Amino acid sequence: MRDPIELEVFKNLYHSIAEEMGAALRRTSFSPNIKERRDYSCAVFDSAGRVIAMGDHMPVHLGSMPMSVAAAVKSAMEPGDIVMLNDPFRGGTHLPDITLVMPVYVKGAKSGGQECPPHTRPDFYVASRAHHADVGGTYPGSMGPCTEIYQEGFRIPPVKIVRGGKLVADVLAVLLHNVRTPEEREGDLGAQIAACQTGARRLGEICARYGIARTKRASRELLDYSEEMMRRFLGGVPPGIYRAEDFLDDDGVEDKPVRIAVTLSVHRRRRKSSSRGKQAAAITLDFSGSDPQVQGAINAVDAITVSACYYVFRCLLREDVPATAGLLRPIKVIAPPGTVVNAKPPAAVAGGNVETSQRIVDVLLKALAQAIPDRIPAAASGTMNNLTIGGVDPRTGEPFAYYETIAGGMGARPGKDGVSGVHTHMTNSLNTPAEALEYAYPVRLRRYSFRTGSGGRGLHAGGDGIVREIEVLADAQVTLLADRRSRGPYGLAGGGDGARGRTVVTRRDGSEEELAGKTSVRLRSGERVRVESPGGGGWGAPDKTSR
């Protein structure tokens, strides 16, 4: 018989470990992208590599991280080892996201700085993932309109960065010699290592206090409880088949929309263990109608598609339900290989992580709006508005690479307006504060405001987007990877669409040039780039009092 009090205690213990790992990573990192924007995630896994706790970090990281752990486990990790990887086709998502995975042993004689058990299988794993502002490749910031993964940056298969508690200097040297900002990369990797070590220590303390058997039993019960809560929610969704589609503007190479389609099948199945014919709710998410993978950089790997599905259904549960691998047990995801939602190498994938993931969420929500309309919001801005600026900093004579995602409008909800100027869905980051931005890079923030009136009209209005204008103080390469430039985020229940995004460059002579959503241009010192992010869709038919 499960003890609900003990379950709650361990749920919070595991979650606090993931949160503390994130705090350690943030405090010790070097780059503004991690320290200020909080573009990182940390999680705790059981001995089978199943996630048992996630920090309140980046959704696009967390749902996909189990595949990184699964890939790292194949490296035969020993006590004190940490495996590093970013290969999207071997457990990663896109190249800037570097993941570190560490096995945790909590019994036996000491070896390599940890306690070594009399068996070879770790008791737990911990993992940290961070978006590094540059990992080499064609464009500064490693987020450009490439056409194959070899152009996108330095690709890392699962390899040990720490062996037996000691840094593997040769592996680190190879990485640092292939990026534009090696000092920053080394500092951020050190912060990720510290985060993993923090998680390992805390797990050891919990096991010492409660006993390893009790601690592991609680992790299994958390998995089962999460599954039960997901099945209970699905039991309230009317059985049936629900279909939806939406489009990315283009892939940055060919000027035509890219289709993402899903078929949701909600069904009841008889439990194998039941002799009385009790049924368990389950759901199949089939993306077979989506377009084939494309030449441009918006292809998503299967880890991203699964992550987006995980995120949507996690959001529909109560906040206090533990975010474990058990949530996915009743959910079957079909993402055919060779499509834009499960690309094969050597596809370019930088935008799949940040743009296609958002559209997958939009499509899933549009389908669910047919089944549970009182629970589903209109589309949010639907793009992370990825902006990178790189060049040589005249203050130091060294290369710099700035990266950030820019917030937009939240979609209106059945009972409330959308929130303005907020990161939504697969991103949970912040915009870089003006002071940190201007201190770290040769740029000046000229404008930062709401984009008034960009939210869709409706009984409940969509949130407004943001206007963010940056002047470069050195000649620089400016790269944009964004979407929702051809069609605005959709409204629901009669609500209007949100405004489309746009990006404008202002030259020295005062002339303006509107940029495509996926492009890279050269700016001279004193020129500016202005991003106007999309607003969210409206919900409900407008009445006389709605704006």
Secondary structure as a PSIPRED ss2 file (coil, helix, strand):
# PSIPRED VFORMAT (PSIPRED V4.0)

   1 M C   1.000  0.000  0.000
   2 R C   1.000  0.000  0.000
   3 D C   1.000  0.000  0.000
   4 P H   0.000  1.000  0.000
   5 I H   0.000  1.000  0.000
   6 E H   0.000  1.000  0.000
   7 L H   0.000  1.000  0.000
   8 E H   0.000  1.000  0.000
   9 V H   0.000  1.000  0.000
  10 F H   0.000  1.000  0.000
  11 K H   0.000  1.000  0.000
  12 N H   0.000  1.000  0.000
  13 L H   0.000  1.000  0.000
  14 Y H   0.000  1.000  0.000
  15 H H   0.000  1.000  0.000
  16 S H   0.000  1.000  0.000
  17 I H   0.000  1.000  0.000
  18 A H   0.000  1.000  0.000
  19 E H   0.000  1.000  0.000
  20 E H   0.000  1.000  0.000
  21 M H   0.000  1.000  0.000
  22 G H   0.000  1.000  0.000
  23 A H   0.000  1.000  0.000
  24 A H   0.000  1.000  0.000
  25 L H   0.000  1.000  0.000
  26 R H   0.000  1.000  0.000
  27 R H   0.000  1.000  0.000
  28 T H   0.000  1.000  0.000
  29 S C   1.000  0.000  0.000
  30 F C   1.000  0.000  0.000
  31 S C   1.000  0.000  0.000
  32 P H   0.000  1.000  0.000
  33 N H   0.000  1.000  0.000
  34 I H   0.000  1.000  0.000
  35 K H   0.000  1.000  0.000
  36 E C   1.000  0.000  0.000
  37 R C   1.000  0.000  0.000
  38 R C   1.000  0.000  0.000
  39 D C   1.000  0.000  0.000
  40 Y E   0.000  0.000  1.000
  41 S E   0.000  0.000  1.000
  42 C E   0.000  0.000  1.000
  43 A E   0.000  0.000  1.000
  44 V E   0.000  0.000  1.000
  45 F E   0.000  0.000  1.000
  46 D E   0.000  0.000  1.000
  47 S C   1.000  0.000  0.000
  48 A C   1.000  0.000  0.000
  49 G C   1.000  0.000  0.000
  50 R C   1.000  0.000  0.000
  51 V E   0.000  0.000  1.000
  52 I E   0.000  0.000  1.000
  53 A E   0.000  0.000  1.000
  54 M E   0.000  0.000  1.000
  55 G C   1.000  0.000  0.000
  56 D C   1.000  0.000  0.000
  57 H C   1.000  0.000  0.000
  58 M C   1.000  0.000  0.000
  59 P H   0.000  1.000  0.000
  60 V H   0.000  1.000  0.000
  61 H H   0.000  1.000  0.000
  62 L H   0.000  1.000  0.000
  63 G C   1.000  0.000  0.000
  64 S C   1.000  0.000  0.000
  65 M H   0.000  1.000  0.000
  66 P H   0.000  1.000  0.000
  67 M H   0.000  1.000  0.000
  68 S H   0.000  1.000  0.000
  69 V H   0.000  1.000  0.000
  70 A H   0.000  1.000  0.000
  71 A H   0.000  1.000  0.000
  72 A H   0.000  1.000  0.000
  73 V H   0.000  1.000  0.000
  74 K C   1.000  0.000  0.000
  75 S C   1.000  0.000  0.000
  76 A C   1.000  0.000  0.000
  77 M C   1.000  0.000  0.000
  78 E C   1.000  0.000  0.000
  79 P C   1.000  0.000  0.000
  80 G C   1.000  0.000  0.000
  81 D C   1.000  0.000  0.000
  82 I E   0.000  0.000  1.000
  83 V E   0.000  0.000  1.000
  84 M E   0.000  0.000  1.000
  85 L E   0.000  0.000  1.000
  86 N C   1.000  0.000  0.000
  87 D C   1.000  0.000  0.000
  88 P C   1.000  0.000  0.000
  89 F C   1.000  0.000  0.000
  90 R C   1.000  0.000  0.000
  91 G C   1.000  0.000  0.000
  92 G C   1.000  0.000  0.000
  93 T C   1.000  0.000  0.000
  94 H C   1.000  0.000  0.000
  95 L C   1.000  0.000  0.000
  96 P C   1.000  0.000  0.000
  97 D E   0.000  0.000  1.000
  98 I E   0.000  0.000  1.000
  99 T E   0.000  0.000  1.000
 100 L E   0.000  0.000  1.000
 101 V E   0.000  0.000  1.000
 102 M E   0.000  0.000  1.000
 103 P E   0.000  0.000  1.000
 104 V E   0.000  0.000  1.000
 105 Y C   1.000  0.000  0.000
 106 V E   0.000  0.000  1.000
 107 K C   1.000  0.000  0.000
 108 G C   1.000  0.000  0.000
 109 A E   0.000  0.000  1.000
 110 K E   0.000  0.000  1.000
 111 S E   0.000  0.000  1.000
 112 G C   1.000  0.000  0.000
 113 G C   1.000  0.000  0.000
 114 Q E   0.000  0.000  1.000
 115 E E   0.000  0.000  1.000
 116 C E   0.000  0.000  1.000
 117 P C   1.000  0.000  0.000
 118 P C   1.000  0.000  0.000
 119 H C   1.000  0.000  0.000
 120 T C   1.000  0.000  0.000
 121 R C   1.000  0.000  0.000
 122 P C   1.000  0.000  0.000
 123 D C   1.000  0.000  0.000
 124 F E   0.000  0.000  1.000
 125 Y E   0.000  0.000  1.000
 126 V E   0.000  0.000  1.000
 127 A E   0.000  0.000  1.000
 128 S E   0.000  0.000  1.000
 129 R E   0.000  0.000  1.000
 130 A E   0.000  0.000  1.000
 131 H E   0.000  0.000  1.000
 132 H C   1.000  0.000  0.000
 133 A C   1.000  0.000  0.000
 134 D C   1.000  0.000  0.000
 135 V C   1.000  0.000  0.000
 136 G C   1.000  0.000  0.000
 137 G C   1.000  0.000  0.000
 138 T C   1.000  0.000  0.000
 139 Y C   1.000  0.000  0.000
 140 P C   1.000  0.000  0.000
 141 G C   1.000  0.000  0.000
 142 S C   1.000  0.000  0.000
 143 M C   1.000  0.000  0.000
 144 G C   1.000  0.000  0.000
 145 P C   1.000  0.000  0.000
 146 C C   1.000  0.000  0.000
 147 T C   1.000  0.000  0.000
 148 E C   1.000  0.000  0.000
 149 I H   0.000  1.000  0.000
 150 Y H   0.000  1.000  0.000
 151 Q H   0.000  1.000  0.000
 152 E C   1.000  0.000  0.000
 153 G C   1.000  0.000  0.000
 154 F C   1.000  0.000  0.000
 155 R C   1.000  0.000  0.000
 156 I C   1.000  0.000  0.000
 157 P C   1.000  0.000  0.000
 158 P C   1.000  0.000  0.000
 159 V E   0.000  0.000  1.000
 160 K E   0.000  0.000  1.000
 161 I E   0.000  0.000  1.000
 162 V E   0.000  0.000  1.000
 163 R E   0.000  0.000  1.000
 164 G C   1.000  0.000  0.000
 165 G C   1.000  0.000  0.000
 166 K E   0.000  0.000  1.000
 167 L E   0.000  0.000  1.000
 168 V C   1.000  0.000  0.000
 169 A H   0.000  1.000  0.000
 170 D H   0.000  1.000  0.000
 171 V H   0.000  1.000  0.000
 172 L H   0.000  1.000  0.000
 173 A H   0.000  1.000  0.000
 174 V H   0.000  1.000  0.000
 175 L H   0.000  1.000  0.000
 176 L H   0.000  1.000  0.000
 177 H C   1.000  0.000  0.000
 178 N C   1.000  0.000  0.000
 179 V C   1.000  0.000  0.000
 180 R C   1.000  0.000  0.000
 181 T C   1.000  0.000  0.000
 182 P H   0.000  1.000  0.000
 183 E H   0.000  1.000  0.000
 184 E H   0.000  1.000  0.000
 185 R H   0.000  1.000  0.000
 186 E H   0.000  1.000  0.000
 187 G H   0.000  1.000  0.000
 188 D H   0.000  1.000  0.000
 189 L H   0.000  1.000  0.000
 190 G H   0.000  1.000  0.000
 191 A H   0.000  1.000  0.000
 192 Q H   0.000  1.000  0.000
 193 I H   0.000  1.000  0.000
 194 A H   0.000  1.000  0.000
 195 A H   0.000  1.000  0.000
 196 C H   0.000  1.000  0.000
 197 Q H   0.000  1.000  0.000
 198 T H   0.000  1.000  0.000
 199 G H   0.000  1.000  0.000
 200 A H   0.000  1.000  0.000
 201 R H   0.000  1.000  0.000
 202 R H   0.000  1.000  0.000
 203 L H   0.000  1.000  0.000
 204 G H   0.000  1.000  0.000
 205 E H   0.000  1.000  0.000
 206 I H   0.000  1.000  0.000
 207 C H   0.000  1.000  0.000
 208 A H   0.000  1.000  0.000
 209 R H   0.000  1.000  0.000
 210 Y H   0.000  1.000  0.000
 211 G C   1.000  0.000  0.000
 212 I H   0.000  1.000  0.000
 213 A H   0.000  1.000  0.000
 214 R H   0.000  1.000  0.000
 215 T H   0.000  1.000  0.000
 216 K H   0.000  1.000  0.000
 217 R H   0.000  1.000  0.000
 218 A H   0.000  1.000  0.000
 219 S H   0.000  1.000  0.000
 220 R H   0.000  1.000  0.000
 221 E H   0.000  1.000  0.000
 222 L H   0.000  1.000  0.000
 223 L H   0.000  1.000  0.000
 224 D H   0.000  1.000  0.000
 225 Y H   0.000  1.000  0.000
 226 S H   0.000  1.000  0.000
 227 E H   0.000  1.000  0.000
 228 E H   0.000  1.000  0.000
 229 M H   0.000  1.000  0.000
 230 M H   0.000  1.000  0.000
 231 R H   0.000  1.000  0.000
 232 R H   0.000  1.000  0.000
 233 F H   0.000  1.000  0.000
 234 L H   0.000  1.000  0.000
 235 G H   0.000  1.000  0.000
 236 G C   1.000  0.000  0.000
 237 V C   1.000  0.000  0.000
 238 P C   1.000  0.000  0.000
 239 P C   1.000  0.000  0.000
 240 G E   0.000  0.000  1.000
 241 I E   0.000  0.000  1.000
 242 Y E   0.000  0.000  1.000
 243 R E   0.000  0.000  1.000
 244 A E   0.000  0.000  1.000
 245 E E   0.000  0.000  1.000
 246 D E   0.000  0.000  1.000
 247 F E   0.000  0.000  1.000
 248 L E   0.000  0.000  1.000
 249 D C   1.000  0.000  0.000
 250 D C   1.000  0.000  0.000
 251 D C   1.000  0.000  0.000
 252 G C   1.000  0.000  0.000
 253 V C   1.000  0.000  0.000
 254 E C   1.000  0.000  0.000
 255 D C   1.000  0.000  0.000
 256 K C   1.000  0.000  0.000
 257 P C   1.000  0.000  0.000
 258 V E   0.000  0.000  1.000
 259 R E   0.000  0.000  1.000
 260 I E   0.000  0.000  1.000
 261 A E   0.000  0.000  1.000
 262 V E   0.000  0.000  1.000
 263 T E   0.000  0.000  1.000
 264 L E   0.000  0.000  1.000
 265 S E   0.000  0.000  1.000
 266 V E   0.000  0.000  1.000
 267 H E   0.000  0.000  1.000
 268 R E   0.000  0.000  1.000
 269 R E   0.000  0.000  1.000
 270 R E   0.000  0.000  1.000
 271 R C   1.000  0.000  0.000
 272 K C   1.000  0.000  0.000
 273 S C   1.000  0.000  0.000
 274 S C   1.000  0.000  0.000
 275 S C   1.000  0.000  0.000
 276 R C   1.000  0.000  0.000
 277 G C   1.000  0.000  0.000
 278 K C   1.000  0.000  0.000
 279 Q E   0.000  0.000  1.000
 280 A E   0.000  0.000  1.000
 281 A E   0.000  0.000  1.000
 282 A E   0.000  0.000  1.000
 283 I E   0.000  0.000  1.000
 284 T E   0.000  0.000  1.000
 285 L E   0.000  0.000  1.000
 286 D E   0.000  0.000  1.000
 287 F C   1.000  0.000  0.000
 288 S C   1.000  0.000  0.000
 289 G C   1.000  0.000  0.000
 290 S C   1.000  0.000  0.000
 291 D C   1.000  0.000  0.000
 292 P E   0.000  0.000  1.000
 293 Q C   1.000  0.000  0.000
 294 V C   1.000  0.000  0.000
 295 Q C   1.000  0.000  0.000
 296 G C   1.000  0.000  0.000
 297 A C   1.000  0.000  0.000
 298 I C   1.000  0.000  0.000
 299 N C   1.000  0.000  0.000
 300 A C   1.000  0.000  0.000
 301 V C   1.000  0.000  0.000
 302 D H   0.000  1.000  0.000
 303 A H   0.000  1.000  0.000
 304 I H   0.000  1.000  0.000
 305 T H   0.000  1.000  0.000
 306 V H   0.000  1.000  0.000
 307 S H   0.000  1.000  0.000
 308 A H   0.000  1.000  0.000
 309 C H   0.000  1.000  0.000
 310 Y H   0.000  1.000  0.000
 311 Y H   0.000  1.000  0.000
 312 V H   0.000  1.000  0.000
 313 F H   0.000  1.000  0.000
 314 R H   0.000  1.000  0.000
 315 C H   0.000  1.000  0.000
 316 L C   1.000  0.000  0.000
 317 L C   1.000  0.000  0.000
 318 R C   1.000  0.000  0.000
 319 E C   1.000  0.000  0.000
 320 D C   1.000  0.000  0.000
 321 V C   1.000  0.000  0.000
 322 P C   1.000  0.000  0.000
 323 A C   1.000  0.000  0.000
 324 T C   1.000  0.000  0.000
 325 A H   0.000  1.000  0.000
 326 G H   0.000  1.000  0.000
 327 L H   0.000  1.000  0.000
 328 L H   0.000  1.000  0.000
 329 R C   1.000  0.000  0.000
 330 P C   1.000  0.000  0.000
 331 I E   0.000  0.000  1.000
 332 K E   0.000  0.000  1.000
 333 V E   0.000  0.000  1.000
 334 I E   0.000  0.000  1.000
 335 A C   1.000  0.000  0.000
 336 P C   1.000  0.000  0.000
 337 P C   1.000  0.000  0.000
 338 G C   1.000  0.000  0.000
 339 T E   0.000  0.000  1.000
 340 V C   1.000  0.000  0.000
 341 V C   1.000  0.000  0.000
 342 N E   0.000  0.000  1.000
 343 A C   1.000  0.000  0.000
 344 K C   1.000  0.000  0.000
 345 P C   1.000  0.000  0.000
 346 P C   1.000  0.000  0.000
 347 A C   1.000  0.000  0.000
 348 A C   1.000  0.000  0.000
 349 V C   1.000  0.000  0.000
 350 A H   0.000  1.000  0.000
 351 G H   0.000  1.000  0.000
 352 G H   0.000  1.000  0.000
 353 N H   0.000  1.000  0.000
 354 V H   0.000  1.000  0.000
 355 E H   0.000  1.000  0.000
 356 T H   0.000  1.000  0.000
 357 S H   0.000  1.000  0.000
 358 Q H   0.000  1.000  0.000
 359 R H   0.000  1.000  0.000
 360 I H   0.000  1.000  0.000
 361 V H   0.000  1.000  0.000
 362 D H   0.000  1.000  0.000
 363 V H   0.000  1.000  0.000
 364 L H   0.000  1.000  0.000
 365 L H   0.000  1.000  0.000
 366 K H   0.000  1.000  0.000
 367 A H   0.000  1.000  0.000
 368 L H   0.000  1.000  0.000
 369 A H   0.000  1.000  0.000
 370 Q H   0.000  1.000  0.000
 371 A H   0.000  1.000  0.000
 372 I C   1.000  0.000  0.000
 373 P H   0.000  1.000  0.000
 374 D H   0.000  1.000  0.000
 375 R H   0.000  1.000  0.000
 376 I C   1.000  0.000  0.000
 377 P C   1.000  0.000  0.000
 378 A C   1.000  0.000  0.000
 379 A C   1.000  0.000  0.000
 380 A C   1.000  0.000  0.000
 381 S C   1.000  0.000  0.000
 382 G C   1.000  0.000  0.000
 383 T C   1.000  0.000  0.000
 384 M C   1.000  0.000  0.000
 385 N C   1.000  0.000  0.000
 386 N E   0.000  0.000  1.000
 387 L E   0.000  0.000  1.000
 388 T E   0.000  0.000  1.000
 389 I E   0.000  0.000  1.000
 390 G E   0.000  0.000  1.000
 391 G E   0.000  0.000  1.000
 392 V E   0.000  0.000  1.000
 393 D E   0.000  0.000  1.000
 394 P C   1.000  0.000  0.000
 395 R C   1.000  0.000  0.000
 396 T C   1.000  0.000  0.000
 397 G C   1.000  0.000  0.000
 398 E E   0.000  0.000  1.000
 399 P E   0.000  0.000  1.000
 400 F E   0.000  0.000  1.000
 401 A E   0.000  0.000  1.000
 402 Y E   0.000  0.000  1.000
 403 Y E   0.000  0.000  1.000
 404 E E   0.000  0.000  1.000
 405 T C   1.000  0.000  0.000
 406 I C   1.000  0.000  0.000
 407 A C   1.000  0.000  0.000
 408 G E   0.000  0.000  1.000
 409 G C   1.000  0.000  0.000
 410 M C   1.000  0.000  0.000
 411 G C   1.000  0.000  0.000
 412 A C   1.000  0.000  0.000
 413 R E   0.000  0.000  1.000
 414 P C   1.000  0.000  0.000
 415 G C   1.000  0.000  0.000
 416 K E   0.000  0.000  1.000
 417 D C   1.000  0.000  0.000
 418 G C   1.000  0.000  0.000
 419 V C   1.000  0.000  0.000
 420 S C   1.000  0.000  0.000
 421 G C   1.000  0.000  0.000
 422 V E   0.000  0.000  1.000
 423 H C   1.000  0.000  0.000
 424 T C   1.000  0.000  0.000
 425 H C   1.000  0.000  0.000
 426 M C   1.000  0.000  0.000
 427 T C   1.000  0.000  0.000
 428 N C   1.000  0.000  0.000
 429 S C   1.000  0.000  0.000
 430 L C   1.000  0.000  0.000
 431 N C   1.000  0.000  0.000
 432 T C   1.000  0.000  0.000
 433 P C   1.000  0.000  0.000
 434 A H   0.000  1.000  0.000
 435 E H   0.000  1.000  0.000
 436 A H   0.000  1.000  0.000
 437 L H   0.000  1.000  0.000
 438 E H   0.000  1.000  0.000
 439 Y H   0.000  1.000  0.000
 440 A H   0.000  1.000  0.000
 441 Y C   1.000  0.000  0.000
 442 P C   1.000  0.000  0.000
 443 V E   0.000  0.000  1.000
 444 R E   0.000  0.000  1.000
 445 L E   0.000  0.000  1.000
 446 R E   0.000  0.000  1.000
 447 R E   0.000  0.000  1.000
 448 Y E   0.000  0.000  1.000
 449 S E   0.000  0.000  1.000
 450 F E   0.000  0.000  1.000
 451 R E   0.000  0.000  1.000
 452 T C   1.000  0.000  0.000
 453 G C   1.000  0.000  0.000
 454 S C   1.000  0.000  0.000
 455 G C   1.000  0.000  0.000
 456 G C   1.000  0.000  0.000
 457 R C   1.000  0.000  0.000
 458 G C   1.000  0.000  0.000
 459 L C   1.000  0.000  0.000
 460 H E   0.000  0.000  1.000
 461 A C   1.000  0.000  0.000
 462 G C   1.000  0.000  0.000
 463 G C   1.000  0.000  0.000
 464 D C   1.000  0.000  0.000
 465 G E   0.000  0.000  1.000
 466 I E   0.000  0.000  1.000
 467 V E   0.000  0.000  1.000
 468 R E   0.000  0.000  1.000
 469 E E   0.000  0.000  1.000
 470 I E   0.000  0.000  1.000
 471 E E   0.000  0.000  1.000
 472 V E   0.000  0.000  1.000
 473 L C   1.000  0.000  0.000
 474 A C   1.000  0.000  0.000
 475 D C   1.000  0.000  0.000
 476 A E   0.000  0.000  1.000
 477 Q E   0.000  0.000  1.000
 478 V E   0.000  0.000  1.000
 479 T E   0.000  0.000  1.000
 480 L E   0.000  0.000  1.000
 481 L E   0.000  0.000  1.000
 482 A C   1.000  0.000  0.000
 483 D C   1.000  0.000  0.000
 484 R C   1.000  0.000  0.000
 485 R C   1.000  0.000  0.000
 486 S C   1.000  0.000  0.000
 487 R C   1.000  0.000  0.000
 488 G C   1.000  0.000  0.000
 489 P C   1.000  0.000  0.000
 490 Y C   1.000  0.000  0.000
 491 G C   1.000  0.000  0.000
 492 L E   0.000  0.000  1.000
 493 A C   1.000  0.000  0.000
 494 G C   1.000  0.000  0.000
 495 G C   1.000  0.000  0.000
 496 G C   1.000  0.000  0.000
 497 D C   1.000  0.000  0.000
 498 G C   1.000  0.000  0.000
 499 A C   1.000  0.000  0.000
 500 R C   1.000  0.000  0.000
 501 G C   1.000  0.000  0.000
 502 R E   0.000  0.000  1.000
 503 T E   0.000  0.000  1.000
 504 V E   0.000  0.000  1.000
 505 V E   0.000  0.000  1.000
 506 T E   0.000  0.000  1.000
 507 R C   1.000  0.000  0.000
 508 R C   1.000  0.000  0.000
 509 D C   1.000  0.000  0.000
 510 G C   1.000  0.000  0.000
 511 S C   1.000  0.000  0.000
 512 E E   0.000  0.000  1.000
 513 E E   0.000  0.000  1.000
 514 E E   0.000  0.000  1.000
 515 L E   0.000  0.000  1.000
 516 A C   1.000  0.000  0.000
 517 G C   1.000  0.000  0.000
 518 K E   0.000  0.000  1.000
 519 T E   0.000  0.000  1.000
 520 S E   0.000  0.000  1.000
 521 V E   0.000  0.000  1.000
 522 R E   0.000  0.000  1.000
 523 L E   0.000  0.000  1.000
 524 R C   1.000  0.000  0.000
 525 S C   1.000  0.000  0.000
 526 G C   1.000  0.000  0.000
 527 E C   1.000  0.000  0.000
 528 R E   0.000  0.000  1.000
 529 V E   0.000  0.000  1.000
 530 R E   0.000  0.000  1.000
 531 V E   0.000  0.000  1.000
 532 E E   0.000  0.000  1.000
 533 S C   1.000  0.000  0.000
 534 P C   1.000  0.000  0.000
 535 G C   1.000  0.000  0.000
 536 G C   1.000  0.000  0.000
 537 G C   1.000  0.000  0.000
 538 G C   1.000  0.000  0.000
 539 W E   0.000  0.000  1.000
 540 G C   1.000  0.000  0.000
 541 A C   1.000  0.000  0.000
 542 P C   1.000  0.000  0.000
 543 D C   1.000  0.000  0.000
 544 K C   1.000  0.000  0.000
 545 T C   1.000  0.000  0.000
 546 S C   1.000  0.000  0.000
 547 R C   1.000  0.000  0.000
